[in-house]
């Protein structure tokens, strides 16, 4: 449970960040100051951990660079993060994916998470339904 006094001090959370989960492949656009100039550098990888909540929330992104694993921990509410783009939704069955540190190559790939289907949504009208197909088969068999 979050301390109510601490939430008053921390301030509001960022609204512009998209919803992403553990296992998702993301591009994190980070603002970098070089002297008086500012540029944006993209760090893309798999989210292997999230921790904290509210203003203290952090997430860890891992990628392979020339065969070497590189992890960066980003504060979710940092002004240095320009934006976060979700490239691929990965399916994870656990909260932390630290086991990916021991894997190399294709073994680091995660299954794609399927989009949730709304049960109350109207059925598509781009083809015949299964019931109609079934009738045609039974009618053809009867003849």
BELQUICOR-V301753 format. One record per residue. N is the residue number from 0. RES is the residue in one small letter. OMEGA is omega in radians with two decimals (* if undefined). NEAR is the number of other ideal C-beta (glycine too) atoms within 8 Angstrom. Layout:
# BELQUICOR-V301753
N_RES_OMEGA_NEAR / N_RES_OMEGA_NEAR
This chain:
# BELQUICOR-V301753
0_x_-3.08_2 / 1_x_3.11_7 / 2_x_-3.07_6 / 3_x_3.11_6 / 4_x_3.11_6 / 5_x_3.13_9 / 6_x_3.08_10 / 7_x_-3.11_6 / 8_x_-3.04_6 / 9_x_-3.11_8 / 10_x_-3.06_4 / 11_x_3.07_4 / 12_x_3.11_8 / 13_x_-3.13_7 / 14_x_-3.00_5 / 15_x_3.14_4 / 16_x_3.13_9 / 17_x_3.06_6 / 18_x_3.05_3 / 19_x_-3.05_10 / 20_x_3.08_10 / 21_x_3.12_13 / 22_x_3.13_12 / 23_x_3.02_13 / 24_x_-3.04_10 / 25_x_2.94_14 / 26_x_3.12_9 / 27_x_3.12_12 / 28_x_-3.04_12 / 29_x_3.06_12 / 30_x_3.14_11 / 31_x_3.09_8 / 32_x_3.06_6 / 33_x_-3.06_6 / 34_x_3.11_4 / 35_x_-3.11_2 / 36_x_3.08_6 / 37_x_3.09_7 / 38_x_-3.14_7 / 39_x_3.11_9 / 40_x_-3.09_7 / 41_x_3.04_8 / 42_x_-3.09_10 / 43_x_3.14_10 / 44_x_-3.11_11 / 45_x_3.08_15 / 46_x_-3.11_15 / 47_x_-3.13_12 / 48_x_2.96_11 / 49_x_3.11_11 / 50_x_-3.11_6 / 51_x_3.09_8 / 52_x_3.11_5 / 53_x_-3.10_10 / 54_x_-3.12_8 / 55_x_-3.04_8 / 56_x_3.12_13 / 57_x_3.02_11 / 58_x_-3.09_12 / 59_x_3.14_12 / 60_x_-3.11_15 / 61_x_3.05_11 / 62_x_3.08_10 / 63_x_3.10_9 / 64_x_-3.13_7 / 65_x_3.09_4 / 66_x_-3.14_5 / 67_x_3.14_6 / 68_x_3.12_8 / 69_x_3.11_9 / 70_x_3.04_8 / 71_x_3.11_9 / 72_x_-3.10_7 / 73_x_2.93_12 / 74_x_-3.04_9 / 75_x_-3.07_12 / 76_x_-3.09_7 / 77_x_3.05_7 / 78_x_3.11_4 / 79_x_3.07_6 / 80_x_3.13_14 / 81_x_3.09_7 / 82_x_3.09_7 / 83_x_3.11_11 / 84_x_3.08_8 / 85_x_-3.11_10 / 86_x_-3.04_8 / 87_x_3.12_7 / 88_x_-3.12_10 / 89_x_-3.14_13 / 90_x_3.13_10 / 91_x_-3.13_9 / 92_x_3.12_3 / 93_x_-3.02_6 / 94_x_-3.14_5 / 95_x_-3.09_7 / 96_x_-3.11_12 / 97_x_3.12_7 / 98_x_3.11_6 / 99_x_3.13_10 / 100_x_-3.11_7 / 101_x_-3.05_4 / 102_x_-3.11_8 / 103_x_3.02_6 / 104_x_-3.08_5 / 105_x_3.14_4 / 106_x_3.14_6 / 107_x_-3.12_10 / 108_x_3.09_5 / 109_x_3.08_10 / 110_x_3.10_6 / 111_x_3.11_8 / 112_x_3.14_9 / 113_x_3.09_5 / 114_x_3.14_5 / 115_x_-3.13_4 / 116_x_3.12_5 / 117_x_-3.10_5 / 118_x_-3.09_4 / 119_x_-3.12_3 / 120_x_3.13_6 / 121_x_3.14_3 / 122_x_-3.14_5 / 123_x_-3.12_5 / 124_x_-3.07_4 / 125_x_3.12_3 / 126_x_3.14_5 / 127_x_3.14_4 / 128_x_-3.13_7 / 129_x_-3.12_5 / 130_x_3.13_6 / 131_x_3.13_8 / 132_x_3.14_9 / 133_x_3.12_8 / 134_x_-3.11_8 / 135_x_-3.13_8 / 136_x_-3.11_8 / 137_x_3.10_8 / 138_x_3.14_8 / 139_x_3.14_7 / 140_x_-3.11_6 / 141_x_-3.10_5 / 142_x_*_4
